[in-house]
Structure formats: C-alpha cells, structure tokens
Amino acid sequence: MRLYLSLLLIGSCLYLQAQTSEYQSLLLKADLAENAHSIVRLEERIVNINALDEMTIEEKRVITVKNKHGNEQVMAYAGYDNSTKIKHIQAIIYDAYGKEIEKVKEKDFMDVSAVPGGTLYSDNRVKYLRYTPTQYPYTIEFTYELATKNTAFIPTWTFFHLFHQSIEKSHFKINYASPELKPILKELNLEGIEVERTENPGSIAFTATGIKAIKEEPFTPPTLEWMPMVQVRMESFQYEDYLGQMRDWKEVGAWMYNTILQGRDQLSDATLTQVRTLTKGKNDPVEKAKIIYDFVQRNTRYISVQVGIGGIQPISASEVDRLKYGDCKGLSNYTMALLAAVGVPAYYTHVEAGPEKIDFMEDFADLKQGNHVILAIPDESGYHWIDCTSQVHPFGFLGDFTDDRTVLVMKPEGGELTRTPVYRNEDNYQNTEADYTLDSQGNIIGNVEITTRGIQYDNHFTLENEAYDEQQKYYKKYWSYINNLSVTDIVMSNDKETIVFKEKVTLKAENYANQSGQLLFLNPNAFNRNTNVPDRVRNRKLPFQISRGYLDEDVFSIQLPPGFEIEAMPEFESIRNEFGEYEAQIEYDKTKHQLQYRRKLLVKEGSYEPAKYNTYREFRKKVARNDSAHLVLKKI
C-alpha cells in the first residue's frame, strides 16, 4: 500500500509538472490581461542577411487567446512566392494549463492566393492556420522560416500590432555576414516603451517587455505617427535579377526610372497613329493630356497583375495596349507612354494610397514605402495628377485615396519627393438648398438640390453611375431619419471641368412632423442633420486626428400649413472654437406664412493631444443637439 501511494504521489507530481509549463494561462500578469483579447507571450524575429542575394527570416510567435475576439489576432500565417520559399512552418496548440492538445504541420495549413479576386494572375500565396477553439483561454506557438534572394524588402518590426492586445516579450534581431551588409535602421516612436538595444559585430537586437494593451480609440492617427517600430533597409540590395542602391530618394528614383521602367514604353504603330490623330491640332499640353486620359479611361480597365518582379515593375505598355487591362503600375506606365507619344512629359509616381494620409519619410529611403502608382504631369505651376486606375475621376482630381501626402516622383536624374494636392476645410464644400411644403397632417413634399466640391464631390459623384433603384436606396439611407420617404425624381449633373457635382431630388414623406393633438413638432433641418457624436473615451491614451475638414452650408424654405401658427421657435447656439464653427438661424415671413432655415457647419482638420478629445466630443454633441431641435406649430 505504501509503495502504491508513493507511485501515485510521484505520478500526480509529474502530471502537475507537465501542466505547469511556461504557457500556462494562469501565469499571466494581471496588468497584461487588462483590456486584452489576447496576450503575445513571445514574438521573435531573426533576420539573417547572408549575402546581397541571400536572406532568411525566422519567426516565433506565442499568443494566448482569452476570448473569441482574440481569434482574429493570432496572425498565424506566412507569405511566399517564386522568390521566397517557406523552409519550415508549424503550430502547436496548448490548453489553459499549458498542455499540448494539437500539433499542426505544414501539410495541414491552408494554402491560398494572397491577393484579392480582382487579380488576374499572381504568384503571391499565403499559408495560414485555421483553428476553431473549443475552449478559452488557449495558446498557440507558431513558428516559420523563410528564405529569399531578395534583400530590397526587409520587413518593418513593430513592437505591437493591434488594439486590445498586450505583449509580454518582443525580440527583433538582425544578423549580417559582413560589414558591407549591415542594414540602415530607423527607430520610430520608442519613447513610450522600454526597449533594450544591443549591438555587436555582425548583429543588432531589440528587446521590449511588458507592453500593455491599448483600447481602440476613435480618430486615431496613422500608425506611423505613434506605433513603436524599427524600419530596416539595405543601402545596396538585390531584387530578382537587379542590383541597386538606395542611400537616398534620388538614388531610388533613378534606379526605378533607369532600371525597372526602362524599355517598357513601346507602343504599336497603329496606337501611335490613333493617339496622334486624337490630339491633332492641339498645342496645349494639358489639353492633350486630358484627351489621352479620357482615351485610357474609355479603353482600359483595372485588374491586378503580380507575378515575379510584378510587385514593382509594370507590364509593358504594348501588353496593356493589347490586353486593354492592367494594374496601377501597368496602366500608369501605359498612359505615360501615350503621353510621350504626343509630346507630353509625365512621371511615374509611388504613393502610399488609402484613406489615411501617410507620407514618405524624407530621411529614410526604401522600396517598402508606397503601395500604388499615379502619374505627375508637369506644368509651370507644378503638377497635374491623374490616377490611371480610375475610369470615373476627372482629370487632375485625386480624391481622398491619394490626396495631401508626400510621394516619390521618378525622373531620369533621380527621385523627387513632392506633395499631392491638398483639399483643405472649405475646399470640401457641400451646399444643400431645399423648398418643401408641410401640410396639416405633418406630411412634406419638396425639392432638394445638393452641390458638392473637393472631397465631398468625391463622396457623391460616383452615384451618377448607379442604377436608378440603387440611387433611391442611397437617398433613403442618406436621409434615414425621415420615415416613409419616397423619392419621385432624381437628376444629376457632373461638371468634370470645374469638378462640381449637382443632385436634384424630388421627394415626399408622410408624417415627417410629429402630431400631438393640436400641435405639430417640426425639425426644420430636414436634409442635412449631423447627429453622430464620437464615442466616449475614458482616459484617452493616443492623440486624435481630424484628417479632413469640410464646410456645409444649407438654406431651406418651408411653406407652413394654413390654419397653424408658431407656438415655439428653437433657440440655436452659435459655436466657434479650434475644431470648427456652427451656426443656425430661422426666420418667419408672416406674409408668405413661410420659414427660412439657414445653417453652417465648418469642421477643421487637425491633430490634437488626447486631453482635448472630450472638448471635441462636446462640440459635436452641441452640433447634434442643435440639428435635432424642433419648433412647435399650433392649430388655430
């Protein structure tokens, strides 16, 4: 019996020891679990630069997932293509006690295309783990190793990636085989965390620990402005079969122009004759450029092409001309070749496109910056800009996809950093005018005209290409606070020369004004209410940014029903502060028995410290309160 008990005790101890591994969820520090859907126990990347044409990347990521929201934060995937091979990939899954419950080998990973369905062909693929948990918390240990001959793109290291995710330990190391292979580093936003930097001959390493989770906050600036990271580049590099240097932007631009773009501008004689005939008799370069841009918009379409060096090199102009499609690189190169054929210079330009305004870093040249290509057409005042992937945008108008950011223009003599057009506050203009009649039952019928410019034009003008029933759905959503809305007529006009869009809408709505006994409660602002209030944030951590300002001006004439008098008028509050301006007023014309409602809202773009967020939120609350104000009509 004594021997049995001893063996039982030893077995229990061994079992408990097996459960108390380093991946036990019970061992997590409380401050790392706070506000976190997941905790990265360890994230480690080791980059080995063995030669200009030989690099390996080893990564290990251990993450404990607390709940279903954390499942999307696992990020257990690795990308590859014809030049980058996966040498090893594996995942091990542990339960809350650190006991291994599943091992996933390479053959069990999902293997899919890494690009969206709009891509015609691509060799970019990704292997990823698809795991459905049966309990929380659980831990995944994910490891992989890549090998590539390309050293032009060394991944940026970020010390954390996502909101609601904490980091127990983050480690980044670069090994280089000889002094001439030592990369250039740029450290960004490391002030808020404790980072240990270690440098020895042949290696550089960074280690950070105990990074707490941050709640997601509205109006957060682009990550480049606040997220701690280390940017990495080689001064000399190889990309596919091309050698290059990127000590500065001039060198990057010269390499792109004279190496990557060289010889890709050939066109058939038939196409050359066609475009020269279209521009015959035109001497103004801008006028000829408009004709060519229209030709490209009418005769090509966008589709992604990413094979081999397709990540940065366009398919040839002759190939785009034959196929009538291309990606941003191919279409821009094709348009540049057409413009050259009619004597108009244009420059291939890299830009970081998207709703966030992200600049190229002036003091850190590398090929990772930029995800899109546009064209810069020079004239005496600067540049005219065109996005050759758009079949609808007017010539010279970029919209919010590529506006107001530093970009790289490729020229024969080298790269040039410049800025795309800025659409400031009042440039983003919307004017709404309406005449509507209110009857004794609270029903309204009337006409609305909306005129937009700048980024507000960009938000509206594509509506003209929608089917009529889709346009009706749009207005019912746009005026979602109007119940029983019926749109009876829509007329639109798009002036691409002045870049002004007009919408004329005829409509009616039953029971718009609420009726209570002898009273009607009417909100005079029927067609441009701004009632969204930013979410409350307690103890905000990050700065906030209003990326684009705008100006709205409204004038509504309201015919009141006979037999009713005004019982009470709203008192509007005028507001003026660093975030913008608001004013509204209403006047009654007794002779016409008519109201005229006027309103102005200016929201200014800007970046602000966290402590000002509540003041901005209060500004938006006041706007919403004024836009929701009612007047009272009483039956005589």
C-alpha positions as CSV (number, residue, x, y, z in Angstrom):
1,M,0.0,0.0,0.0
2,R,2.8,2.4,0.9
3,L,4.5,1.7,-2.5
4,Y,1.2,2.3,-4.3
5,L,0.7,5.6,-2.6
6,S,4.3,6.7,-3.4
7,L,3.9,5.8,-7.0
8,L,0.5,7.7,-7.1
9,L,2.1,10.7,-5.5
10,I,5.0,10.7,-8.0
11,G,2.6,10.3,-10.9
12,S,0.5,13.2,-9.7
13,C,3.5,15.4,-9.3
14,L,4.7,14.5,-12.8
15,Y,1.3,15.2,-14.2
16,L,1.1,18.6,-12.4
17,Q,4.6,19.4,-13.6
18,A,3.6,18.7,-17.2
19,Q,0.7,21.1,-16.7
20,T,2.8,23.9,-15.3
21,S,4.7,24.8,-18.5
22,E,5.7,28.3,-19.4
23,Y,2.5,28.6,-21.5
24,Q,0.0,28.2,-18.6
25,S,-2.6,31.0,-18.8
26,L,-2.6,31.1,-15.0
27,L,0.9,32.6,-15.1
28,L,-0.1,35.7,-16.9
29,K,0.4,39.0,-15.2
30,A,-2.8,40.8,-14.4
31,D,-1.7,44.1,-16.0
32,L,-1.1,42.4,-19.3
33,A,-4.6,40.8,-19.3
34,E,-6.3,44.1,-18.7
35,N,-8.1,45.4,-21.8
36,A,-6.7,42.5,-23.8
37,H,-8.4,40.0,-26.0
38,S,-5.1,38.2,-26.5
39,I,-1.6,38.3,-25.0
40,V,1.5,37.8,-27.1
41,R,3.8,35.8,-24.7
42,L,6.7,36.0,-27.1
43,E,7.2,37.4,-30.6
44,E,10.6,36.9,-32.0
45,R,12.0,37.6,-35.5
46,I,15.6,36.9,-36.5
47,V,16.7,38.2,-39.9
48,N,19.9,36.7,-41.3
49,I,21.5,38.7,-44.2
50,N,24.0,36.2,-45.6
51,A,24.7,38.0,-48.9
52,L,23.1,40.6,-51.2
53,D,21.1,37.8,-52.7
54,E,20.5,35.6,-49.7
55,M,18.4,36.3,-46.7
56,T,16.4,34.1,-44.2
57,I,13.8,35.2,-41.7
58,E,13.0,33.0,-38.7
59,E,9.9,33.9,-36.7
60,K,8.3,32.5,-33.5
61,R,5.0,33.8,-32.1
62,V,3.4,32.5,-29.0
63,I,0.0,34.0,-28.2
64,T,-2.6,33.3,-25.6
65,V,-6.2,33.9,-26.7
66,K,-8.6,34.9,-24.0
67,N,-11.9,35.1,-25.9
68,K,-13.5,34.9,-29.4
69,H,-12.4,38.4,-30.3
70,G,-8.8,37.3,-29.8
71,N,-9.1,34.6,-32.5
72,E,-8.6,37.2,-35.2
73,Q,-5.4,38.4,-33.5
74,V,-3.5,35.1,-33.8
75,M,-2.0,36.0,-37.2
76,A,-0.5,32.6,-37.8
77,Y,0.4,32.9,-41.5
78,A,3.4,33.2,-43.8
79,G,3.5,34.5,-47.3
80,Y,5.6,33.2,-50.2
81,D,6.1,33.5,-53.9
82,N,8.5,32.2,-56.6
83,S,11.4,34.1,-55.0
84,T,10.5,33.5,-51.3
85,K,10.3,29.9,-50.1
86,I,8.9,28.6,-46.8
87,K,11.5,26.3,-45.3
88,H,9.5,25.4,-42.2
89,I,6.1,26.2,-40.7
90,Q,4.4,24.7,-37.7
91,A,1.9,25.4,-35.0
92,I,1.4,23.8,-31.6
93,I,-1.8,24.5,-29.6
94,Y,-1.9,24.3,-25.8
95,D,-4.8,24.4,-23.3
96,A,-5.2,26.8,-20.4
97,Y,-2.9,24.6,-18.2
98,G,-0.1,24.6,-20.9
99,K,-0.8,21.0,-22.0
100,E,-0.3,20.3,-25.7
101,I,-3.6,19.5,-27.4
102,E,-2.7,19.6,-31.1
103,K,0.2,19.9,-33.4
104,V,-0.3,21.4,-36.9
105,K,2.2,20.5,-39.6
106,E,2.9,22.3,-42.9
107,K,0.6,20.0,-44.9
108,D,-2.3,21.0,-42.6
109,F,-2.0,24.7,-43.2
110,M,-4.4,26.3,-45.6
111,D,-2.7,27.4,-48.8
112,V,-4.4,30.2,-50.8
113,S,-3.7,33.1,-53.1
114,A,-2.5,36.2,-51.2
115,V,-4.3,38.7,-53.4
116,P,-8.0,39.5,-53.9
117,G,-10.3,38.2,-56.6
118,G,-9.7,41.3,-58.8
119,T,-6.2,39.9,-59.6
120,L,-5.9,38.2,-62.9
121,Y,-2.8,36.3,-62.1
122,S,-0.3,36.3,-59.3
123,D,2.4,34.1,-57.7
124,N,1.9,35.6,-54.2
125,R,0.4,33.0,-51.9
126,V,0.0,32.6,-48.1
127,K,-0.2,29.6,-45.8
128,Y,-2.3,30.2,-42.7
129,L,-3.6,28.3,-39.7
130,R,-7.4,27.8,-39.5
131,Y,-8.2,26.7,-36.0
132,T,-11.6,26.5,-34.2
133,P,-11.1,26.6,-30.5
134,T,-13.4,24.5,-28.2
135,Q,-12.3,26.4,-25.0
136,Y,-10.8,29.6,-23.8
137,P,-8.1,30.6,-23.0
138,Y,-5.8,28.6,-25.3
139,T,-2.2,29.3,-26.5
140,I,-0.7,28.9,-30.0
141,E,3.0,28.6,-30.6
142,F,3.6,29.4,-34.3
143,T,7.0,29.2,-36.0
144,Y,8.2,29.5,-39.6
145,E,11.3,30.2,-41.6
146,L,11.5,31.9,-45.0
147,A,14.4,32.1,-47.5
148,T,14.6,34.6,-50.3
149,K,17.2,36.0,-52.7
150,N,15.6,39.5,-52.5
151,T,17.1,41.9,-50.0
152,A,15.2,45.0,-51.1
153,F,12.4,44.5,-48.7
154,I,13.2,43.7,-45.1
155,P,10.0,43.7,-43.0
156,T,9.4,46.5,-40.5
157,W,9.4,45.4,-36.9
158,T,6.5,46.7,-34.8
159,F,6.6,46.1,-31.1
160,F,2.8,45.6,-31.1
161,H,0.3,45.3,-33.9
162,L,-3.3,45.6,-32.6
163,F,-5.6,47.3,-30.2
164,H,-6.7,45.1,-27.3
165,Q,-3.5,43.0,-27.4
166,S,-0.6,43.1,-24.9
167,I,2.9,42.0,-25.4
168,E,4.9,40.1,-22.8
169,K,8.1,40.0,-24.8
170,S,9.1,41.3,-28.2
171,H,12.5,40.5,-29.6
172,F,14.0,41.5,-33.0
173,K,17.4,40.6,-34.2
174,I,19.3,41.2,-37.4
175,N,22.4,39.2,-38.2
176,Y,24.6,40.3,-41.1
177,A,27.5,38.3,-42.5
178,S,29.9,41.1,-43.3
179,P,30.2,44.9,-42.6
180,E,29.1,45.9,-46.1
181,L,25.8,44.0,-45.4
182,K,25.0,46.0,-42.3
183,P,21.5,47.5,-42.8
184,I,20.3,51.0,-42.0
185,L,17.8,51.3,-39.2
186,K,15.3,54.0,-38.3
187,E,13.7,53.8,-34.8
188,L,10.2,55.4,-34.5
189,N,8.0,56.2,-31.5
190,L,10.0,54.2,-29.0
191,E,9.6,56.8,-26.3
192,G,6.6,55.2,-24.6
193,I,8.1,51.8,-24.1
194,E,11.2,50.3,-22.5
195,V,13.4,48.9,-25.3
196,E,16.8,47.4,-24.8
197,R,19.1,47.8,-27.9
198,T,22.1,45.6,-28.2
199,E,24.7,45.9,-31.0
200,N,27.6,43.6,-31.5
201,P,29.8,43.0,-34.6
202,G,27.6,41.3,-37.1
203,S,24.3,41.8,-35.2
204,I,21.8,44.3,-33.9
205,A,19.0,43.4,-31.5
206,F,16.0,45.0,-29.8
207,T,14.0,43.6,-26.9
208,A,10.9,45.1,-25.2
209,T,8.8,43.6,-22.4
210,G,5.5,44.3,-20.6
211,I,3.7,46.3,-23.3
212,K,0.1,46.8,-22.0
213,A,-2.9,46.6,-24.3
214,I,-4.4,49.8,-25.6
215,K,-8.1,50.2,-26.2
216,E,-9.2,51.1,-29.7
217,E,-10.0,54.9,-29.8
218,P,-11.8,56.9,-32.4
219,F,-9.9,59.3,-34.7
220,T,-6.6,57.6,-34.1
221,P,-3.8,59.0,-36.3
222,P,-2.0,56.8,-38.8
223,T,0.2,54.1,-37.1
224,L,3.4,55.6,-38.5
225,E,2.9,58.6,-36.2
226,W,2.5,56.7,-32.9
227,M,3.2,53.0,-33.1
228,P,6.7,51.9,-31.9
229,M,8.6,50.3,-34.7
230,V,12.0,49.8,-36.3
231,Q,12.3,50.4,-40.1
232,V,15.1,48.5,-41.9
233,R,16.7,48.8,-45.3
234,M,19.8,47.8,-47.1
235,E,21.9,50.5,-48.8
236,S,22.9,48.0,-51.5
237,F,20.4,45.3,-52.4
238,Q,19.2,42.8,-54.9
239,Y,15.7,42.5,-56.2
240,E,15.2,39.5,-58.5
241,D,18.0,39.9,-61.1
242,Y,18.5,43.6,-60.5
243,L,21.2,45.1,-58.2
244,G,20.5,48.6,-56.8
245,Q,21.3,51.2,-54.1
246,M,19.0,53.3,-52.0
247,R,21.1,55.7,-49.9
248,D,18.5,58.4,-50.6
249,W,15.4,59.1,-52.6
250,K,17.2,60.5,-55.6
251,E,19.0,57.1,-55.9
252,V,15.8,55.1,-55.5
253,G,14.1,57.2,-58.2
254,A,17.0,56.9,-60.6
255,W,17.1,53.1,-60.1
256,M,13.3,52.8,-60.7
257,Y,13.4,55.0,-63.8
258,N,16.5,53.7,-65.5
259,T,16.3,50.1,-64.5
260,I,12.8,48.9,-63.6
261,L,10.9,51.1,-66.1
262,Q,13.5,51.1,-68.9
263,G,12.3,49.8,-72.2
264,R,8.7,49.2,-71.2
265,D,7.2,52.2,-73.1
266,Q,7.0,50.7,-76.6
267,L,3.7,51.0,-78.5
268,S,2.4,49.7,-81.8
269,D,2.4,52.0,-84.9
270,A,-1.4,51.7,-85.0
271,T,-1.8,53.0,-81.5
272,L,0.7,55.8,-82.0
273,T,-1.2,56.9,-85.1
274,Q,-4.5,56.8,-83.2
275,V,-3.5,59.0,-80.3
276,R,-1.7,61.5,-82.5
277,T,-4.8,61.8,-84.6
278,L,-6.9,62.4,-81.5
279,T,-4.6,65.2,-80.4
280,K,-4.0,66.7,-83.8
281,G,-4.3,70.5,-83.8
282,K,-3.9,70.7,-80.0
283,N,-0.9,72.7,-78.8
284,D,-1.7,73.0,-75.1
285,P,0.0,70.0,-73.2
286,V,-2.8,70.0,-70.6
287,E,-5.5,69.8,-73.3
288,K,-3.6,66.9,-75.0
289,A,-3.2,65.2,-71.6
290,K,-6.9,65.4,-71.0
291,I,-7.6,63.7,-74.3
292,I,-5.2,60.9,-73.6
293,Y,-6.6,60.4,-70.0
294,D,-10.1,60.1,-71.5
295,F,-8.8,57.6,-74.0
296,V,-7.3,55.4,-71.3
297,Q,-10.4,55.6,-69.2
298,R,-12.6,54.6,-72.0
299,N,-10.4,51.8,-73.4
300,T,-8.9,50.0,-70.4
301,R,-9.8,48.6,-67.0
302,Y,-8.0,47.9,-63.8
303,I,-7.0,44.4,-62.8
304,S,-4.1,43.4,-60.6
305,V,-1.0,41.7,-62.0
306,Q,1.6,40.4,-59.6
307,V,4.0,37.8,-60.9
308,G,7.7,37.7,-60.3
309,I,9.0,41.2,-60.3
310,G,5.4,42.4,-60.8
311,G,5.4,43.8,-57.3
312,I,7.3,46.9,-58.5
313,Q,7.7,46.5,-62.3
314,P,4.8,47.3,-64.7
315,I,3.9,45.0,-67.5
316,S,4.9,46.7,-70.8
317,A,2.9,49.4,-72.5
318,S,2.4,47.2,-75.6
319,E,1.0,44.4,-73.4
320,V,-1.5,46.8,-71.7
321,D,-2.5,48.1,-75.2
322,R,-3.1,44.6,-76.5
323,L,-5.0,43.3,-73.5
324,K,-6.8,46.5,-72.5
325,Y,-6.2,46.0,-68.8
326,G,-3.5,46.4,-66.2
327,D,-2.8,47.2,-62.6
328,C,-1.8,50.6,-61.3
329,K,1.8,50.1,-62.5
330,G,0.8,48.9,-65.9
331,L,-1.9,51.5,-66.6
332,S,0.3,54.3,-65.3
333,N,3.2,53.2,-67.5
334,Y,0.9,52.8,-70.5
335,T,-0.6,56.3,-70.0
336,M,2.9,57.7,-69.6
337,A,3.9,56.1,-72.9
338,L,0.8,57.5,-74.7
339,L,1.5,61.0,-73.3
340,A,5.1,60.8,-74.5
341,A,3.9,59.8,-78.0
342,V,2.0,63.2,-78.2
343,G,4.8,65.2,-76.7
344,V,3.6,65.5,-73.1
345,P,6.1,64.6,-70.4
346,A,4.8,62.6,-67.4
347,Y,6.4,60.9,-64.4
348,Y,5.7,57.6,-62.8
349,T,5.0,58.2,-59.1
350,H,4.8,56.0,-56.0
351,V,2.3,56.9,-53.3
352,E,1.0,55.3,-50.1
353,A,-2.7,55.2,-51.0
354,G,-5.7,54.8,-48.7
355,P,-8.0,56.9,-46.5
356,E,-5.1,57.7,-44.1
357,K,-2.6,60.3,-45.3
358,I,0.8,58.6,-45.0
359,D,3.9,60.4,-46.1
360,F,7.1,59.0,-47.5
361,M,9.8,59.5,-44.8
362,E,12.1,62.2,-46.1
363,D,15.2,60.9,-44.2
364,F,14.7,57.2,-44.9
365,A,14.6,56.0,-48.5
366,D,13.4,52.5,-49.1
367,L,11.2,50.5,-51.5
368,K,8.6,49.4,-48.9
369,Q,7.1,52.8,-48.9
370,G,4.3,53.2,-51.4
371,N,1.5,50.8,-52.4
372,H,0.1,52.5,-55.5
373,V,1.2,54.3,-58.7
374,I,-0.2,57.5,-60.1
375,L,1.2,60.0,-62.7
376,A,2.5,63.5,-62.3
377,I,2.2,65.7,-65.4
378,P,4.4,68.8,-65.1
379,D,3.5,72.4,-66.0
380,E,4.6,75.9,-65.0
381,S,2.7,75.8,-61.7
382,G,3.7,72.3,-60.5
383,Y,2.0,69.1,-61.4
384,H,-1.3,67.8,-62.7
385,W,-2.1,64.5,-61.1
386,I,-4.0,61.5,-62.6
387,D,-4.9,58.1,-61.2
388,C,-4.9,55.8,-64.2
389,T,-6.8,53.0,-62.5
390,S,-9.9,55.2,-62.2
391,Q,-12.4,55.2,-65.1
392,V,-14.5,57.9,-63.5
393,H,-12.4,60.5,-61.8
394,P,-11.9,63.9,-63.6
395,F,-8.5,64.8,-64.9
396,G,-6.4,66.4,-62.2
397,F,-8.6,65.3,-59.3
398,L,-7.3,62.6,-57.0
399,G,-9.8,62.4,-54.2
400,D,-9.2,61.0,-50.7
401,F,-7.3,57.9,-51.9
402,T,-4.1,59.8,-52.7
403,D,-4.6,63.4,-51.6
404,D,-2.3,65.5,-49.3
405,R,0.7,63.3,-48.8
406,T,4.4,63.1,-49.7
407,V,5.1,60.9,-52.8
408,L,8.1,59.9,-54.9
409,V,8.2,61.1,-58.5
410,M,10.6,59.1,-60.7
411,K,12.7,61.1,-63.1
412,P,15.7,60.2,-65.3
413,E,18.0,62.2,-63.0
414,G,16.5,60.6,-59.8
415,G,13.7,60.6,-57.4
416,E,11.9,63.7,-56.1
417,L,9.7,64.0,-53.1
418,T,6.7,66.2,-53.5
419,R,3.2,66.6,-52.2
420,T,-0.1,65.7,-53.9
421,P,-3.0,68.3,-53.9
422,V,-4.4,69.4,-50.6
423,Y,-8.2,69.7,-50.1
424,R,-8.5,71.9,-47.0
425,N,-11.6,72.5,-44.9
426,E,-13.6,75.0,-47.1
427,D,-12.4,73.2,-50.3
428,N,-14.5,70.2,-49.2
429,Y,-17.8,72.0,-49.7
430,Q,-21.4,71.0,-49.7
431,N,-24.4,73.3,-50.3
432,T,-27.9,72.0,-49.7
433,E,-30.9,74.0,-50.8
434,A,-34.5,72.9,-50.4
435,D,-38.0,74.1,-50.8
436,Y,-40.6,71.9,-49.1
437,T,-44.2,72.2,-48.1
438,L,-45.7,70.9,-44.8
439,D,-49.3,70.0,-44.6
440,S,-51.7,69.8,-41.7
441,Q,-51.0,66.1,-41.2
442,G,-47.3,66.5,-40.9
443,N,-46.5,65.3,-44.4
444,I,-43.9,67.0,-46.6
445,I,-43.3,67.3,-50.3
446,G,-40.5,69.2,-52.0
447,N,-37.3,69.6,-53.9
448,V,-33.7,69.3,-52.7
449,E,-30.5,70.4,-54.6
450,I,-27.1,69.2,-53.3
451,T,-23.9,70.8,-54.7
452,T,-20.5,69.3,-53.8
453,R,-16.8,70.1,-54.4
454,G,-13.5,68.7,-53.2
455,I,-13.6,65.6,-51.1
456,Q,-17.4,65.9,-50.7
457,Y,-17.5,65.7,-54.5
458,D,-15.5,62.5,-54.2
459,N,-18.1,61.2,-51.8
460,H,-21.0,61.9,-54.1
461,F,-20.1,61.9,-57.8
462,T,-20.0,58.1,-58.4
463,L,-23.7,58.0,-57.6
464,E,-24.5,59.0,-61.1
465,N,-23.2,55.6,-62.4
466,E,-25.6,53.7,-60.2
467,A,-28.9,52.3,-61.4
468,Y,-32.0,54.3,-60.5
469,D,-33.2,51.9,-57.9
470,E,-29.8,51.9,-56.2
471,Q,-29.9,55.7,-56.2
472,Q,-33.3,55.6,-54.5
473,K,-31.9,53.2,-51.9
474,Y,-28.9,55.6,-51.4
475,Y,-31.2,58.6,-50.6
476,K,-33.3,56.6,-48.2
477,K,-30.2,55.7,-46.3
478,Y,-28.7,59.2,-46.6
479,W,-31.9,60.6,-45.0
480,S,-32.6,57.5,-42.8
481,Y,-34.1,59.7,-40.1
482,I,-37.0,60.6,-42.5
483,N,-39.7,57.8,-42.1
484,N,-41.9,56.9,-45.1
485,L,-39.6,58.7,-47.5
486,S,-40.5,58.4,-51.2
487,V,-38.1,59.7,-53.9
488,T,-40.0,60.5,-57.1
489,D,-37.4,62.0,-59.3
490,I,-33.6,62.3,-59.5
491,V,-31.5,64.4,-61.8
492,M,-27.7,64.6,-61.6
493,S,-25.0,66.7,-63.4
494,N,-21.3,66.2,-63.2
495,D,-19.1,69.0,-64.4
496,K,-15.7,67.4,-64.7
497,E,-14.0,70.7,-65.8
498,T,-14.9,72.6,-62.6
499,I,-15.2,69.4,-60.6
500,V,-18.7,70.2,-59.2
501,F,-21.4,67.7,-58.8
502,K,-25.1,68.5,-58.5
503,E,-28.0,66.3,-57.3
504,K,-31.6,67.4,-57.7
505,V,-34.1,65.2,-55.9
506,T,-37.9,65.4,-55.7
507,L,-39.4,63.7,-52.7
508,K,-42.2,63.4,-50.2
509,A,-42.6,61.8,-46.8
510,E,-45.7,61.0,-44.7
511,N,-45.8,62.0,-41.0
512,Y,-42.5,63.9,-41.1
513,A,-43.7,66.3,-38.4
514,N,-44.9,64.6,-35.3
515,Q,-48.5,65.3,-34.4
516,S,-49.9,65.5,-30.9
517,G,-53.4,66.8,-30.6
518,Q,-53.5,70.4,-31.9
519,L,-49.7,70.5,-32.2
520,L,-47.1,69.7,-34.9
521,F,-43.5,69.2,-33.9
522,L,-41.2,70.1,-36.9
523,N,-37.5,69.8,-37.2
524,P,-36.7,72.4,-39.9
525,N,-33.4,70.7,-40.7
526,A,-34.9,68.0,-42.9
527,F,-32.0,67.3,-45.2
528,N,-28.6,67.7,-43.6
529,R,-28.5,66.6,-40.0
530,N,-25.2,65.9,-38.3
531,T,-26.2,63.9,-35.3
532,N,-23.2,61.5,-35.0
533,V,-21.4,62.0,-31.7
534,P,-18.0,60.4,-31.3
535,D,-17.8,57.6,-28.7
536,R,-16.9,58.5,-25.1
537,V,-13.3,57.5,-24.2
538,R,-12.2,57.5,-20.6
539,N,-8.6,58.3,-20.0
540,R,-7.7,58.5,-23.7
541,K,-4.1,57.4,-24.4
542,L,-3.5,58.4,-28.0
543,P,-3.7,61.8,-29.8
544,F,-6.6,62.2,-32.2
545,Q,-6.8,63.5,-35.7
546,I,-9.5,65.0,-37.9
547,S,-7.9,64.1,-41.2
548,R,-10.2,66.1,-43.5
549,G,-12.2,69.2,-42.7
550,Y,-15.3,70.3,-44.6
551,L,-17.8,73.1,-44.9
552,D,-21.6,72.6,-45.2
553,E,-24.0,75.5,-45.9
554,D,-27.7,74.9,-46.1
555,V,-30.8,77.0,-46.9
556,F,-34.3,75.5,-46.6
557,S,-37.6,77.3,-47.4
558,I,-40.5,75.8,-45.6
559,Q,-44.1,76.5,-46.5
560,L,-46.3,76.1,-43.4
561,P,-49.8,74.7,-43.5
562,P,-52.7,77.1,-43.4
563,G,-54.6,77.2,-40.1
564,F,-51.4,76.8,-38.0
565,E,-49.4,79.4,-36.0
566,I,-46.0,79.2,-34.5
567,E,-46.2,78.2,-30.8
568,A,-42.5,78.0,-30.1
569,M,-39.3,78.5,-32.0
570,P,-36.0,76.7,-31.2
571,E,-33.0,78.7,-29.9
572,F,-29.9,77.8,-31.7
573,E,-26.4,78.0,-30.2
574,S,-23.6,79.6,-32.2
575,I,-20.3,77.8,-31.7
576,R,-16.8,78.8,-32.6
577,N,-13.7,77.0,-31.4
578,E,-10.4,75.4,-32.6
579,F,-12.4,72.5,-34.0
580,G,-14.8,74.4,-36.2
581,E,-17.8,76.6,-36.4
582,Y,-21.6,76.1,-36.2
583,E,-24.4,78.5,-36.6
584,A,-28.1,78.1,-37.5
585,Q,-31.0,80.6,-37.6
586,I,-34.6,80.5,-38.6
587,E,-36.8,83.4,-39.8
588,Y,-40.6,83.6,-40.3
589,D,-42.1,85.5,-43.2
590,K,-45.6,86.3,-41.9
591,T,-46.9,87.5,-45.3
592,K,-45.9,84.2,-47.0
593,H,-46.5,82.1,-43.9
594,Q,-43.1,80.6,-44.7
595,L,-39.9,79.8,-42.7
596,Q,-36.4,80.1,-43.9
597,Y,-33.8,78.0,-42.2
598,R,-30.1,78.7,-42.6
599,R,-27.2,76.6,-41.3
600,K,-23.4,76.5,-41.5
601,L,-21.1,73.8,-40.2
602,L,-17.3,74.0,-40.5
603,V,-15.2,71.2,-39.2
604,K,-11.4,71.9,-39.3
605,E,-8.8,69.2,-39.9
606,G,-6.0,69.0,-37.4
607,S,-4.1,66.9,-34.9
608,Y,-4.8,67.2,-31.2
609,E,-3.5,66.0,-27.9
610,P,-5.5,63.3,-26.0
611,A,-6.7,65.8,-23.3
612,K,-8.7,67.8,-25.9
613,Y,-10.8,64.8,-27.1
614,N,-13.6,65.5,-24.6
615,T,-13.8,69.1,-25.7
616,Y,-14.1,68.0,-29.4
617,R,-16.7,65.5,-28.4
618,E,-18.7,68.2,-26.6
619,F,-18.5,70.3,-29.8
620,R,-20.0,67.5,-31.8
621,K,-22.7,66.9,-29.1
622,K,-23.8,70.6,-29.4
623,V,-24.0,70.3,-33.1
624,A,-26.1,67.2,-32.9
625,R,-28.4,68.8,-30.3
626,N,-28.9,71.9,-32.5
627,D,-29.5,69.8,-35.6
628,S,-32.2,67.9,-33.6
629,A,-34.1,71.0,-32.4
630,H,-37.8,71.3,-33.1
631,L,-40.3,74.1,-33.5
632,V,-43.9,73.8,-32.5
633,L,-46.9,74.7,-34.6
634,K,-50.3,75.0,-33.1
635,K,-53.6,74.7,-34.9
636,I,-55.6,77.9,-34.8
